[in-house]
Each structure stands twice: as C-alpha cells, then as structure tokens.
Amino acid sequence: MSLAFGAQTAAVQADDRDIALKLLGKHVFFDTSLSSSGEMGCVTCHTPETGGTGGDSNVNLTQVAITGADPATVGRRKPPSNTYASFVEPFLPCDLGGPNNPPGVEQYCGGNFWDGRALGRPNIEGFPGAAPHIGEEVFHDIENPVVLGYAKYIGATTDQAINPIPNTVEQNMPRDQVCLTVQSSDYAWLYELAWDTPLNCSNVIAYNGERHLDITFKRLMMSVGAYQHSKDINSFTSKRDLAIRAELACIDSDFRDYWNPSVCTDVQTLQASNPDKEYGKFPLVLFTDQENLGHDLFYNVDLPFSPRESRDDIPAAQCAFCHSDNPDTDDGSELLQTYMDQAYHNIGTPPNPEVPLNGGILDGGMSETTAIHRPGFFRTPTIRNIDKRPNRQFVKAYTHNGFFKSMKSIVHFYNTSQVKDRCEDVLPAETVLTEAVALANDCWPRADVPATQSPPFLVGALGMTDAQEDAIVAYLQTLTDLHSADEPELLKPQPSASASMFMDMRLYETICDLAEAEEEPVIPFRFPRGRSSCMSIDDAARRLDEDEWVSEE
C-alpha cells in the first residue's frame, strides 16, 4: 500500500495518528470474524446499547455468563462494563477497600476485570493469576516519536484487551489467525496508518523471543485499548452531565454550547430561597425532586472513618463511600466523575446457582489474582450506564455473578440484606436460591463469603424507606449516556454509500501520511485516480460515518 504524503504540523499529526489508532481499535473491537465461530467479538460481551456489558437479555436473566465462540464453553462471571474502564488505574497498593488483606499484606486498587488480573503494568510481584501484559516491546522497531507516544495507552484497559480473543472460553482464535484475518480485512490499511509500519504476520522472531505476529497482535490489542479511551466509549452525555453543564454555561463561556436561558433563570429563582445553591452543584434545576433526593441519599455517608459531613434528616445510604473517584471529598458535581473508588469490596453477594461454573465453586475474586488476599473481594465497578438498555423490557444483570436482575433489587439488597431472614433458614434445603425466589419469600441468601462481607452499617442495614430506594434508582438512571457507539460501516453487510465509495475507489490510499513533520512542505509524490491533494483523517472518518465522535477527540 502506498500512502500520499503531505506536510502537517507535529501536533496535528499526533492527533491524527491517534485517531487512526482508535479507528483501528474500533474495527477490531466490533469485528466478530475474530473468533473461531466468526460470530463473536469484543462487542458481544460489551454491547454499547446496554452500557458496555452483556447484550442478550435472556442470558442476563438466566446463565449471566456469555457462551463462547465454541458453544461447549461458557464463562463464569457477568461481563463488566467497558465504558469508562480506561479510567481504571494499574493494580497497585492503596489504602482503600474491605478487609481483604491478611496481616502483613498490602491492600490493592485498580487493575481491570472484576479480579484486577489485568494489572496494567509488569507483574513484578509474581502474582500467579495475573494476565499477560502489553509493554514497551510493541515499540521495539518504532522510531516515529508520535507512535512512541502511544505508550500512554499502556495500562489496565490495554492489558484487558489482550485476553479475550485467544481465550478458548471466549473468542477462541489464536494470535496468528487474528493477524491474518485483520491483514485480509477491509480495514487493514488503518494498521499502517496508525503504526507507521506494515502489518507483519511472520513467524520469525522479532524481539525478545516474540514473533512478528505476536508484536502485531499486541499492537492490535493496544489499538483496542486506545479506542476505549475515546469519546465513542466514554461520552459523558448523561442527563446528569448535561444538567451540570447547562448550569455552568450560565457563568462559564467554556460551556456555551449548553447555554439555556431558562436554566439560568431557574437557578436564580432557586438561589432566592436557597442561598447556598451554586451553579453546577446539587440540587440541579433540570433534575426532578426524586432525582435530587436520590443524589442526596447516595452521597450521605456516615462512617466513623470517613471525613465527610453527613445529614441527619435522611438515612446514610453510604453509596459514595465506594462509588466515588475520591470518597472523602466528591459531592457528585465533578465533570469527569466515574463513580468508582477502584478498590475491592465484599458486599455479601449471594452465589448465583444459574451461572454454569458457579454452582458449588467459590469465586475468590481478587484472591485468584494474587493468591495472598482473602477471597470474595471484587473491584468496584462504575455505575455510569448501569441502567442503559435498548428498551424497558430488556433485563440487565448486576454484580460480578449477575445475581440481581434489576436496579431496584440490588438497591433493596444494599438496604436490607443483613436485617431480613436468611433464605436458607426459612426455605426447604433443596430450594434453588435465585433472586426471584429471594424476593418472593422476602429473604436474602447467605453471602458467598460471609466471613469478610461489609458490616451492616455499610451494606445491609441502612434504614431506607421504599420511596428512598426508588429515589436512588431514579438518580442512577440519570447516569445513562445518550451516545452509543455504532458498528463501523466497513463491517456491515451493506455499508453506507459513502463508505462503499471510499473502499471501491481505494480512497484510503490518498490519506495524508502521518509521519513526523518535515521542516519544508512535502509535495505528494502520488496522486491516485488523479487527485491533486491528500485526504485528512477527519475527512476519511466522515466518509466512514465516524465523524461524530472523532470530531470530539
């Protein structure tokens, strides 16, 4: 492939090449041909329309874990959301979380997957359950400083991306087949554009015992990690986000796109009766009273070891103790709030008898990664998009094993799990204890690991009314993004007319080269099909119908 060359500034080239990398990652993410069945991709477990988690309502209602490309295989956990996963830090010591560390063992936060095994860094401790790591080896033959800048994507999200495709229980495709499949795809040109080197599927050793195809595979997976840093995945377009920006637009020109004079008037009216009201702070004028109450309950934390001031006119729901980026100071108005402390907690989730590999087998959580921590602890997930679904009839599953099937149910569990009867004590011994059975009998099953579950004042005995539970649910529903990533046109059976023309005329060959800036303008050395200038990556994205999110990068 020959790409047209054009002069660009170094800054523009860095941005453009970064877009090419993310476009490559998006195509790999959505490509279901990268599996032994030809029908499973990253998107199968991380469906945008359902908030980046399982996209099959019936699976969520029953087995929870996704059946692999080999239909004889199935996972054992609910897929965690990939939205906002790029904000997860590497797996490192911290001072947050439940009592998972025995004496002399450090607490840990971060890492991707429910158990943190995608460390996002080298496994210097030798944790036996740690996943493979993508590091500097992907740059072993790279000289382009812009491409070397991709090192910013080394982390937990990229380490997560390297695992599912070759996993026999997931996409079940070996690395060499992945490389060859991408090489023959309609989007293969994006690889050279992003990495400034041809796609190489050779078995020859390239670096430190790794073959060229291994390096190529890791670069493809780094592109998936980079894509998950994009606005296409992390759009911050929920009602909560828009309501805060609309108020800030009254006083800050940086938010002029959200300016609404009626919002400014409503804030001023509220300030007349509530002098403490600030623009962009709760209560928000675009929220209902129920949603604002839900926020207040969510952020009401009353714990002896928390510096937060609590209110005594409403129960302390304690949610923000775990579901805040900074549990000590956050108030819910932070523009980039992701609602996760990245620590590991045992909230007392019951075992789910409907998960094929969960019956009778303890899921140790983080202890399976490190082998030195206590079992039963799982990383706090984001609650952004927790209620995102294609329709109200669609069932979602919650917690690592998907025991809960509704937001109301899990909020009710947080409120009452340690004050209600134990189902095992009031039902026949042979009863299969599902969520439906528990709700029907007004009881909760015992925790999978009861010895270290959170104390009742944190989870299980919060003293909220039914209406207050509903208010928290209403608040959580304001965290649903309006934007959803769409399948790339080049992967659709019938691409758009614009995308079809782009490929039929091989217009990708006219995209400006994104190499290091030259001191003098470079005249394009080749003009395919009579073109007199090269095409920008933004124009290419527009022709592929990807400009909505690319323009925000």
Sequence and secondary structure as in RCSB ss.txt:
>XXXX:A:sequence
MSLAFGAQTAAVQADDRDIALKLLGKHVFFDTSLSSSGEMGCVTCHTPETGGTGGDSNVNLTQVAITGADPATVG
RRKPPSNTYASFVEPFLPCDLGGPNNPPGVEQYCGGNFWDGRALGRPNIEGFPGAAPHIGEEVFHDIENPVVLGY
AKYIGATTDQAINPIPNTVEQNMPRDQVCLTVQSSDYAWLYELAWDTPLNCSNVIAYNGERHLDITFKRLMMSVG
AYQHSKDINSFTSKRDLAIRAELACIDSDFRDYWNPSVCTDVQTLQASNPDKEYGKFPLVLFTDQENLGHDLFYN
VDLPFSPRESRDDIPAAQCAFCHSDNPDTDDGSELLQTYMDQAYHNIGTPPNPEVPLNGGILDGGMSETTAIHRP
GFFRTPTIRNIDKRPNRQFVKAYTHNGFFKSMKSIVHFYNTSQVKDRCEDVLPAETVLTEAVALANDCWPRADVP
ATQSPPFLVGALGMTDAQEDAIVAYLQTLTDLHSADEPELLKPQPSASASMFMDMRLYETICDLAEAEEEPVIPF
RFPRGRSSCMSIDDAARRLDEDEWVSEE
>XXXX:A:secstr
         HHHHHHHHHHHHHHHHHHHHH TTSSSSSS  HHHHSBGGGTSB   HHHHHTT S B SSTT B 
SS     TTGGG   SEEES SSS S TT  EEE  BSTT  B SS  TT  TT      GGGGTT   HHHHGG
GGG SHHHHHHTSTTT TTTT   HHHHHHHHHTSTTTHHHHHHHSS      SEEETTEEHHHHHHHHHHHHHH
HHTTSTTT    BHHHHHHHHHHTTT GGGGGG  HHHHHHHHHHHHH TT  TTSSS TTS HHHHHHHHHHT 
   TT      SSS    GGGTSSSSTTT  S  TT       EE       TTSTTTTT    BHHHHHSSS S
SBEE    TTTT  SSTT    BSTT  B SHHHHHHHHHHTTTSEEHHHHS TT    HHHHHHTTEE   SSG
GG   TTTTT     HHHHHHHHHHHHTT BS      GGGSSS  HHHHHHHHTTGGGGB    S  SS    S
  GGG SS B HHHHHHHTT HHHHTT 
